[in-house]
Amino acid sequence: MSLQGKHILLGVTGSIAAYKAAMLVRLLVKEGAEVRVVMSQAARDFITPLTLATLCKHPILIDNFDPTNGAWNSHISLGEWADHYLIAPATANTLAKMAHGVADNLLLCTYLSARCPVSVAPAMDLDMYRHPATQQNLGILRDRDGVGIVEPQEGELASGLVGKGRMAEPAEIVRYLAARFMLSETENSPLRGKKIIVTAGATVEPIDPVRFVSNYSTGKMGYAIAEALAARGARVMLVSGHATATLGGFYDNIELFRTPSAAEMYETCARLFPEADGAVFCAAVADYTPAHPAEEKHKHHPDRPLILELKPTRDIAAEMGRIKRPGQVTLGFALETAAATDEGGGVAYAQKKLESKNLDAIVLNSLRDAGAGFGTDTNKVTIIDRDPDLPHLSLPLKSKMAVAEDIAEYIGRKFGGCRS
């Protein structure tokens, strides 16, 4: 969900969470956005303007005018420049002033004159957050002005209490913003209304009640693809094994199915696939599972080895490819240890999978490429199309969010009837 070329105005208020604004600016810039920052006077007690100015490469605006020379900082111009005004962190004090039209600083004046969409990321102690006045103010902003709320997280707070009130993490806020932009731009998307299965994460194959066979997949790539498709209007059925990745909670068109084992993932896909318009098989499904999982924990015997018999699992992509009907679009993944550009290795094996699983395209990545593979926030992939006349699409190393955008666009072109 790229923010390339978007104008993001970031408002920073006086909360301990203001330190997160530095990472937020950095991530926004990394995703291609142009960022400008307006701070309240109180925010300077928590983070310096110099820090944020260095990261966004623009002067930080705090006052309505410069008292040394009278230069005017136009809140109207700021609101006109921005494609989105994000206030993060947003304190209870600022939220109350926004709800009741108080404009006693540049940040609030800009809010009242902004013509662009506005979002807030609340940050405060749990009692302040759950106080009826704060909840009423959030309701006023949401219902009256359509202000987006990036829900705070639960956890340990600066007071030492534990509860809801922590500002959402910068990466989650970036995902939220990207989703807002994408949802506003998908009216004519070829993916709108399409029912698409996305498998993600690692399957867990039990050896006994406490041990299992699995792999290092975190689900980040699959979850990012699910969100990228949902952002384009698709109805996504996310079939997930074990994953440390999470959904941002920005979409009501993603349905999550928990399927810990390869067998459960197969059964769920087999049930959903006949009614689906397509599928992305991104999960790291175990090729083998213990043939005889024990009902009781295996005891440790240092004088003899544990012999584990494994049996093959069902090949989900191949089985769905076998029953695939005309018009369904399917895309698979091939993770190799050979170099992705090695025509005799990774590419050849990916092309073999493309044919054997009746896929329309396959995404190849290699553990030999730095920054690609399991557990990373980035990936480097090559998309190989079923059509042999189409050249391979090799993408440079980029965030998994950006890779997911490229893959979603690719799938959209397939549904649109275009040669990718």
C-alpha positions, 0 to 999 in steps of 0.5 A, spaced: 500 500 500 504 505 497 504 512 499 508 514 493 508 522 492 502 523 498 503 529 502 502 527 509 501 533 514 503 530 521 501 533 527 505 532 534 502 533 541 505 533 548 505 526 549 510 521 552 508 517 545 511 523 541 518 519 541 514 515 536 513 520 531 521 520 529 520 513 527 513 514 524 516 520 519 522 515 517 517 510 515 512 515 511 518 517 508 521 510 506 514 509 503 515 515 498 510 520 502 512 527 503 512 529 510 511 536 513 510 536 521 506 541 525 508 541 533 504 543 539 508 547 544 508 541 549 510 536 544 517 540 544 518 537 551 518 530 549 521 530 542 526 536 539 524 539 532 531 538 530 530 531 530 523 531 526 526 536 521 532 532 520 528 526 518 522 529 514 527 535 511 522 540 512 522 546 517 518 544 523 512 549 524 510 550 531 507 557 532 502 561 527 508 566 526 515 567 527 516 572 533 523 574 530 521 577 523 513 576 523 513 571 518 506 567 517 505 560 518 499 559 514 494 554 517 490 554 510 496 553 506 498 547 510 491 544 510 491 545 502 497 542 501 496 536 505 493 529 502 492 527 509 492 530 516 495 525 521 495 527 528 499 522 532 500 522 538 493 525 539 492 527 547 486 527 550 487 535 551 487 536 543 482 531 542 477 535 546 479 541 543 478 538 536 471 536 538 469 543 540 472 547 535 478 550 540 483 553 535 489 556 540 495 553 536 497 552 529 496 545 530 488 546 531 487 552 527 490 547 521 485 542 523 479 547 523 481 549 516 483 542 513 480 540 507 483 533 506 481 527 510 484 527 518 486 521 522 488 521 530 492 516 533 490 517 541 495 516 546 494 517 554 493 513 560 488 508 560 483 512 565 483 518 561 482 514 554 476 510 557 473 516 561 466 518 558 468 525 556 474 522 552 470 517 548 464 522 547 469 527 544 472 521 539 465 519 538 464 527 536 470 527 531 468 520 528 461 522 527 461 529 525 467 530 521 469 523 519 475 523 523 479 516 522 481 513 529 487 509 529 485 505 535 490 505 541 493 498 543 493 495 550 500 494 554 504 497 559 503 505 560 508 510 562 504 511 569 506 503 570 498 501 569 497 496 564 491 497 559 488 501 553 492 507 551 498 506 548 499 509 541 499 504 535 506 503 533 508 507 527 508 501 522 501 500 524 499 507 522 503 507 516 498 501 514 492 504 516 494 511 512 495 506 506 489 503 507 485 509 507 488 512 500 487 505 497 480 504 499 478 511 496 481 509 489 478 503 488 472 504 485 474 501 478 478 496 481 478 489 477 478 486 484 472 489 487 467 484 489 472 478 487 472 473 492 480 471 493 483 466 498 490 467 501 494 462 504 499 465 509 504 463 515 507 456 517 503 450 518 504 446 525 505 438 524 504 435 531 509 430 534 506 429 540 502 434 545 508 439 546 512 438 540 511 439 532 514 440 526 514 447 522 518 452 519 520 459 520 515 463 516 512 469 520 506 470 515 508 477 513 508 476 506 501 473 506 498 478 511 500 484 506 498 481 500 491 479 504 491 487 506 493 489 499 487 485 495 482 488 500 484 495 499 482 494 492 475 491 494 476 484 494 473 479 499 479 476 502 479 469 505 485 469 509 487 462 511 492 462 516 497 457 519 501 459 525 503 467 524 506 472 528 504 477 523 497 481 524 492 484 520 491 492 521 484 491 523 482 496 517 478 492 513 471 489 514 472 485 507 477 480 510 475 473 513 480 470 517 480 462 518 485 459 523 488 452 520 494 450 524 496 444 520 497 442 513 490 438 513 486 443 516 489 448 511 487 443 505 480 442 508 479 449 509 481 451 502 478 445 499 471 448 502 472 455 500 475 454 493 469 452 489 466 459 490 472 463 490 474 467 484 482 466 485 487 464 490 494 466 492 498 460 495 503 464 500 503 459 506 509 455 508 505 448 508 509 443 511 511 437 505 511 432 511 507 431 517 508 425 523 505 419 520 503 417 528 503 423 532 503 420 539 497 422 544 502 422 550 509 426 550 515 422 548 520 421 554 527 423 553 531 417 553 539 419 552 541 412 550 537 411 544 534 416 538 527 418 537 525 415 530 520 419 527 516 417 521 513 422 516 508 422 511 507 427 505 501 432 506 496 434 501 499 439 496 494 444 496 496 448 490 496 442 486 489 440 488 486 446 487 489 447 480 486 440 479 479 442 480 480 449 478 475 452 473 476 457 467 476 464 470 479 462 476 486 466 477 491 462 482 498 465 484 503 461 488 510 462 491 516 458 490 522 459 496 528 457 493 535 456 496 538 457 489 539 464 487 533 466 484 536 468 477 539 462 476 536 459 470 538 452 472 536 452 479 531 457 482 527 459 476 527 452 473 524 449 479 519 455 479 517 454 472 516 446 474 511 448 479 507 453 475 505 447 470 504 442 475 500 446 480 496 449 474 498 456 476 497 463 472 503 465 475 508 464 481 512 468 485 520 466 486 524 468 492 531 466 494 534 465 501 540 467 498 538 474 497 539 478 503 533 481 506 528 476 502 525 470 505 522 468 512 522 473 518 524 479 514 520 486 513 523 486 506 523 481 500 526 481 493 521 477 488 521 475 481 514 474 478 513 468 472 507 468 468 504 462 465 504 465 458 511 463 456 511 470 451 511 474 457 518 476 460 519 475 468 518 481 472 524 481 477 522 486 482 528 490 487 528 489 494 523 493 497 518 492 503 513 486 503 508 491 503 510 494 497 511 487 494 504 485 496 502 492 492 505 489 486 502 482 486 495 485 487 496 489 481 499 483 477 493 479 480 488 485 478 491 485 471 489 478 470 482 479 472 482 485 468 483 481 462 490 484 460 497 481 459 501 482 465 
